[in-house]
Amino acid sequence: MSTDYGPSGASAGVQTGPEEKQGPAVGTIVWGAVVIAVGALMLANRLGWLTVDPGFAAAGVLLLAGLGLVIGGLLASRRRRGTADDAGTSPAGEHPSEGGPHGASPYATE
């Protein structure tokens, strides 16, 4: 007796749009790096390898984290916009000037 009930969901051939590459979020990577940096500074301070002023260290780490979030967000936005522009069609599969399933587009030039 087989329990194979056939394809379902996304594997049933239903297209949900262009494939987006999935990966870790920019914020996850940046805040992970912040936690590692703060931990490393605390450990180095405790071991006596260097003396760290907590105010300057916090300001520097937060500045770098903010830059990382802004730059990472811009790069992710550009990558998403690039994949949407590469598709060249609307989500329904028609050319954007055709108006889709609801009739002619008000922007059509005929």
mmCIF file of the C-alpha atoms, coordinates in Angstrom:
data_MODEL
# 
_entry.id   MODEL 
# 
loop_
_atom_site.group_PDB 
_atom_site.id 
_atom_site.type_symbol 
_atom_site.label_atom_id 
_atom_site.label_alt_id 
_atom_site.label_comp_id 
_atom_site.label_asym_id 
_atom_site.label_entity_id 
_atom_site.label_seq_id 
_atom_site.pdbx_PDB_ins_code 
_atom_site.Cartn_x 
_atom_site.Cartn_y 
_atom_site.Cartn_z 
_atom_site.occupancy 
_atom_site.B_iso_or_equiv 
_atom_site.pdbx_formal_charge 
_atom_site.auth_seq_id 
_atom_site.auth_comp_id 
_atom_site.auth_asym_id 
_atom_site.auth_atom_id 
_atom_site.pdbx_PDB_model_num 
ATOM 1   C CA . MET A 1 1   ? 0.000  0.000  0.000   1.00 0.00 ? 1   MET A CA 1 
ATOM 2   C CA . SER A 1 2   ? 1.477  3.325  -1.064  1.00 0.00 ? 2   SER A CA 1 
ATOM 3   C CA . THR A 1 3   ? 1.108  6.576  0.845   1.00 0.00 ? 3   THR A CA 1 
ATOM 4   C CA . ASP A 1 4   ? 1.996  8.707  -2.186  1.00 0.00 ? 4   ASP A CA 1 
ATOM 5   C CA . TYR A 1 5   ? -0.979 11.002 -2.742  1.00 0.00 ? 5   TYR A CA 1 
ATOM 6   C CA . GLY A 1 6   ? 0.613  12.900 -5.626  1.00 0.00 ? 6   GLY A CA 1 
ATOM 7   C CA . PRO A 1 7   ? 2.120  16.337 -5.830  1.00 0.00 ? 7   PRO A CA 1 
ATOM 8   C CA . SER A 1 8   ? 0.893  19.062 -3.550  1.00 0.00 ? 8   SER A CA 1 
ATOM 9   C CA . GLY A 1 9   ? 1.750  22.664 -2.696  1.00 0.00 ? 9   GLY A CA 1 
ATOM 10  C CA . ALA A 1 10  ? 4.673  24.251 -4.494  1.00 0.00 ? 10  ALA A CA 1 
ATOM 11  C CA . SER A 1 11  ? 5.726  20.909 -5.966  1.00 0.00 ? 11  SER A CA 1 
ATOM 12  C CA . ALA A 1 12  ? 2.399  20.640 -7.830  1.00 0.00 ? 12  ALA A CA 1 
ATOM 13  C CA . GLY A 1 13  ? 3.692  22.907 -10.581 1.00 0.00 ? 13  GLY A CA 1 
ATOM 14  C CA . VAL A 1 14  ? 2.130  26.074 -9.189  1.00 0.00 ? 14  VAL A CA 1 
ATOM 15  C CA . GLN A 1 15  ? 4.436  28.954 -9.952  1.00 0.00 ? 15  GLN A CA 1 
ATOM 16  C CA . THR A 1 16  ? 4.646  31.569 -7.232  1.00 0.00 ? 16  THR A CA 1 
ATOM 17  C CA . GLY A 1 17  ? 6.920  33.971 -9.074  1.00 0.00 ? 17  GLY A CA 1 
ATOM 18  C CA . PRO A 1 18  ? 10.663 34.133 -9.643  1.00 0.00 ? 18  PRO A CA 1 
ATOM 19  C CA . GLU A 1 19  ? 12.808 32.078 -7.323  1.00 0.00 ? 19  GLU A CA 1 
ATOM 20  C CA . GLU A 1 20  ? 14.410 34.143 -4.576  1.00 0.00 ? 20  GLU A CA 1 
ATOM 21  C CA . LYS A 1 21  ? 17.645 33.001 -3.082  1.00 0.00 ? 21  LYS A CA 1 
ATOM 22  C CA . GLN A 1 22  ? 17.110 32.318 0.589   1.00 0.00 ? 22  GLN A CA 1 
ATOM 23  C CA . GLY A 1 23  ? 19.880 32.826 3.069   1.00 0.00 ? 23  GLY A CA 1 
ATOM 24  C CA . PRO A 1 24  ? 20.529 34.314 6.463   1.00 0.00 ? 24  PRO A CA 1 
ATOM 25  C CA . ALA A 1 25  ? 19.130 37.782 7.030   1.00 0.00 ? 25  ALA A CA 1 
ATOM 26  C CA . VAL A 1 26  ? 21.552 40.709 7.054   1.00 0.00 ? 26  VAL A CA 1 
ATOM 27  C CA . GLY A 1 27  ? 20.452 41.685 10.548  1.00 0.00 ? 27  GLY A CA 1 
ATOM 28  C CA . THR A 1 28  ? 21.212 38.210 11.881  1.00 0.00 ? 28  THR A CA 1 
ATOM 29  C CA . ILE A 1 29  ? 24.755 38.331 10.536  1.00 0.00 ? 29  ILE A CA 1 
ATOM 30  C CA . VAL A 1 30  ? 25.429 41.884 11.747  1.00 0.00 ? 30  VAL A CA 1 
ATOM 31  C CA . TRP A 1 31  ? 24.082 41.365 15.264  1.00 0.00 ? 31  TRP A CA 1 
ATOM 32  C CA . GLY A 1 32  ? 25.916 38.049 15.500  1.00 0.00 ? 32  GLY A CA 1 
ATOM 33  C CA . ALA A 1 33  ? 29.130 39.895 14.646  1.00 0.00 ? 33  ALA A CA 1 
ATOM 34  C CA . VAL A 1 34  ? 28.311 42.517 17.312  1.00 0.00 ? 34  VAL A CA 1 
ATOM 35  C CA . VAL A 1 35  ? 27.870 39.839 19.969  1.00 0.00 ? 35  VAL A CA 1 
ATOM 36  C CA . ILE A 1 36  ? 31.158 38.173 18.956  1.00 0.00 ? 36  ILE A CA 1 
ATOM 37  C CA . ALA A 1 37  ? 33.017 41.504 18.988  1.00 0.00 ? 37  ALA A CA 1 
ATOM 38  C CA . VAL A 1 38  ? 31.669 42.487 22.416  1.00 0.00 ? 38  VAL A CA 1 
ATOM 39  C CA . GLY A 1 39  ? 32.491 39.050 23.805  1.00 0.00 ? 39  GLY A CA 1 
ATOM 40  C CA . ALA A 1 40  ? 36.021 39.154 22.390  1.00 0.00 ? 40  ALA A CA 1 
ATOM 41  C CA . LEU A 1 41  ? 36.622 42.635 23.826  1.00 0.00 ? 41  LEU A CA 1 
ATOM 42  C CA . MET A 1 42  ? 35.343 41.557 27.243  1.00 0.00 ? 42  MET A CA 1 
ATOM 43  C CA . LEU A 1 43  ? 37.522 38.445 27.219  1.00 0.00 ? 43  LEU A CA 1 
ATOM 44  C CA . ALA A 1 44  ? 40.632 40.370 26.121  1.00 0.00 ? 44  ALA A CA 1 
ATOM 45  C CA . ASN A 1 45  ? 39.988 42.953 28.840  1.00 0.00 ? 45  ASN A CA 1 
ATOM 46  C CA . ARG A 1 46  ? 39.582 40.277 31.531  1.00 0.00 ? 46  ARG A CA 1 
ATOM 47  C CA . LEU A 1 47  ? 42.731 38.439 30.457  1.00 0.00 ? 47  LEU A CA 1 
ATOM 48  C CA . GLY A 1 48  ? 44.689 41.688 30.584  1.00 0.00 ? 48  GLY A CA 1 
ATOM 49  C CA . TRP A 1 49  ? 45.681 41.609 26.917  1.00 0.00 ? 49  TRP A CA 1 
ATOM 50  C CA . LEU A 1 50  ? 44.351 45.131 26.398  1.00 0.00 ? 50  LEU A CA 1 
ATOM 51  C CA . THR A 1 51  ? 42.517 47.805 28.296  1.00 0.00 ? 51  THR A CA 1 
ATOM 52  C CA . VAL A 1 52  ? 39.153 48.724 26.815  1.00 0.00 ? 52  VAL A CA 1 
ATOM 53  C CA . ASP A 1 53  ? 37.181 51.850 27.601  1.00 0.00 ? 53  ASP A CA 1 
ATOM 54  C CA . PRO A 1 54  ? 33.564 50.576 27.579  1.00 0.00 ? 54  PRO A CA 1 
ATOM 55  C CA . GLY A 1 55  ? 32.117 53.857 26.266  1.00 0.00 ? 55  GLY A CA 1 
ATOM 56  C CA . PHE A 1 56  ? 34.399 54.029 23.236  1.00 0.00 ? 56  PHE A CA 1 
ATOM 57  C CA . ALA A 1 57  ? 34.037 50.309 22.593  1.00 0.00 ? 57  ALA A CA 1 
ATOM 58  C CA . ALA A 1 58  ? 30.233 50.525 22.655  1.00 0.00 ? 58  ALA A CA 1 
ATOM 59  C CA . ALA A 1 59  ? 30.220 53.547 20.345  1.00 0.00 ? 59  ALA A CA 1 
ATOM 60  C CA . GLY A 1 60  ? 32.580 51.877 17.876  1.00 0.00 ? 60  GLY A CA 1 
ATOM 61  C CA . VAL A 1 61  ? 30.713 48.564 17.825  1.00 0.00 ? 61  VAL A CA 1 
ATOM 62  C CA . LEU A 1 62  ? 27.327 50.262 17.378  1.00 0.00 ? 62  LEU A CA 1 
ATOM 63  C CA . LEU A 1 63  ? 28.706 52.496 14.608  1.00 0.00 ? 63  LEU A CA 1 
ATOM 64  C CA . LEU A 1 64  ? 30.061 49.488 12.722  1.00 0.00 ? 64  LEU A CA 1 
ATOM 65  C CA . ALA A 1 65  ? 26.830 47.543 13.281  1.00 0.00 ? 65  ALA A CA 1 
ATOM 66  C CA . GLY A 1 66  ? 24.751 50.420 11.922  1.00 0.00 ? 66  GLY A CA 1 
ATOM 67  C CA . LEU A 1 67  ? 26.941 50.705 8.846   1.00 0.00 ? 67  LEU A CA 1 
ATOM 68  C CA . GLY A 1 68  ? 26.699 46.966 8.316   1.00 0.00 ? 68  GLY A CA 1 
ATOM 69  C CA . LEU A 1 69  ? 22.899 47.024 8.539   1.00 0.00 ? 69  LEU A CA 1 
ATOM 70  C CA . VAL A 1 70  ? 22.523 49.954 6.138   1.00 0.00 ? 70  VAL A CA 1 
ATOM 71  C CA . ILE A 1 71  ? 24.986 48.629 3.546   1.00 0.00 ? 71  ILE A CA 1 
ATOM 72  C CA . GLY A 1 72  ? 23.641 45.067 3.824   1.00 0.00 ? 72  GLY A CA 1 
ATOM 73  C CA . GLY A 1 73  ? 20.057 46.288 3.427   1.00 0.00 ? 73  GLY A CA 1 
ATOM 74  C CA . LEU A 1 74  ? 20.955 48.322 0.349   1.00 0.00 ? 74  LEU A CA 1 
ATOM 75  C CA . LEU A 1 75  ? 22.741 45.359 -1.229  1.00 0.00 ? 75  LEU A CA 1 
ATOM 76  C CA . ALA A 1 76  ? 19.829 43.019 -0.472  1.00 0.00 ? 76  ALA A CA 1 
ATOM 77  C CA . SER A 1 77  ? 17.364 45.532 -1.938  1.00 0.00 ? 77  SER A CA 1 
ATOM 78  C CA . ARG A 1 78  ? 19.439 45.885 -5.086  1.00 0.00 ? 78  ARG A CA 1 
ATOM 79  C CA . ARG A 1 79  ? 19.671 42.092 -5.426  1.00 0.00 ? 79  ARG A CA 1 
ATOM 80  C CA . ARG A 1 80  ? 15.878 41.691 -4.998  1.00 0.00 ? 80  ARG A CA 1 
ATOM 81  C CA . ARG A 1 81  ? 15.168 44.488 -7.459  1.00 0.00 ? 81  ARG A CA 1 
ATOM 82  C CA . GLY A 1 82  ? 17.580 42.927 -9.949  1.00 0.00 ? 82  GLY A CA 1 
ATOM 83  C CA . THR A 1 83  ? 15.808 39.559 -9.842  1.00 0.00 ? 83  THR A CA 1 
ATOM 84  C CA . ALA A 1 84  ? 12.397 41.230 -10.283 1.00 0.00 ? 84  ALA A CA 1 
ATOM 85  C CA . ASP A 1 85  ? 13.657 43.246 -13.273 1.00 0.00 ? 85  ASP A CA 1 
ATOM 86  C CA . ASP A 1 86  ? 15.184 40.154 -14.860 1.00 0.00 ? 86  ASP A CA 1 
ATOM 87  C CA . ALA A 1 87  ? 11.800 38.410 -14.954 1.00 0.00 ? 87  ALA A CA 1 
ATOM 88  C CA . GLY A 1 88  ? 10.347 41.031 -17.329 1.00 0.00 ? 88  GLY A CA 1 
ATOM 89  C CA . THR A 1 89  ? 6.756  40.001 -16.682 1.00 0.00 ? 89  THR A CA 1 
ATOM 90  C CA . SER A 1 90  ? 4.082  40.729 -14.172 1.00 0.00 ? 90  SER A CA 1 
ATOM 91  C CA . PRO A 1 91  ? 3.244  38.111 -11.532 1.00 0.00 ? 91  PRO A CA 1 
ATOM 92  C CA . ALA A 1 92  ? 0.330  36.841 -13.666 1.00 0.00 ? 92  ALA A CA 1 
ATOM 93  C CA . GLY A 1 93  ? 2.697  36.219 -16.584 1.00 0.00 ? 93  GLY A CA 1 
ATOM 94  C CA . GLU A 1 94  ? 1.433  38.963 -18.888 1.00 0.00 ? 94  GLU A CA 1 
ATOM 95  C CA . HIS A 1 95  ? 3.439  41.883 -20.118 1.00 0.00 ? 95  HIS A CA 1 
ATOM 96  C CA . PRO A 1 96  ? 2.879  44.799 -17.683 1.00 0.00 ? 96  PRO A CA 1 
ATOM 97  C CA . SER A 1 97  ? 1.363  47.035 -20.403 1.00 0.00 ? 97  SER A CA 1 
ATOM 98  C CA . GLU A 1 98  ? -1.338 44.465 -21.233 1.00 0.00 ? 98  GLU A CA 1 
ATOM 99  C CA . GLY A 1 99  ? -3.207 45.127 -18.023 1.00 0.00 ? 99  GLY A CA 1 
ATOM 100 C CA . GLY A 1 100 ? -3.426 41.555 -16.779 1.00 0.00 ? 100 GLY A CA 1 
ATOM 101 C CA . PRO A 1 101 ? -6.681 39.695 -16.179 1.00 0.00 ? 101 PRO A CA 1 
ATOM 102 C CA . HIS A 1 102 ? -8.759 42.876 -15.577 1.00 0.00 ? 102 HIS A CA 1 
ATOM 103 C CA . GLY A 1 103 ? -8.616 44.412 -19.038 1.00 0.00 ? 103 GLY A CA 1 
ATOM 104 C CA . ALA A 1 104 ? -6.457 46.975 -20.738 1.00 0.00 ? 104 ALA A CA 1 
ATOM 105 C CA . SER A 1 105 ? -3.967 48.990 -18.773 1.00 0.00 ? 105 SER A CA 1 
ATOM 106 C CA . PRO A 1 106 ? -4.503 52.744 -18.565 1.00 0.00 ? 106 PRO A CA 1 
ATOM 107 C CA . TYR A 1 107 ? -0.815 53.040 -19.431 1.00 0.00 ? 107 TYR A CA 1 
ATOM 108 C CA . ALA A 1 108 ? -1.013 51.115 -22.708 1.00 0.00 ? 108 ALA A CA 1 
ATOM 109 C CA . THR A 1 109 ? 0.256  53.034 -25.745 1.00 0.00 ? 109 THR A CA 1 
ATOM 110 C CA . GLU A 1 110 ? -1.818 51.910 -28.687 1.00 0.00 ? 110 GLU A CA 1 
# 
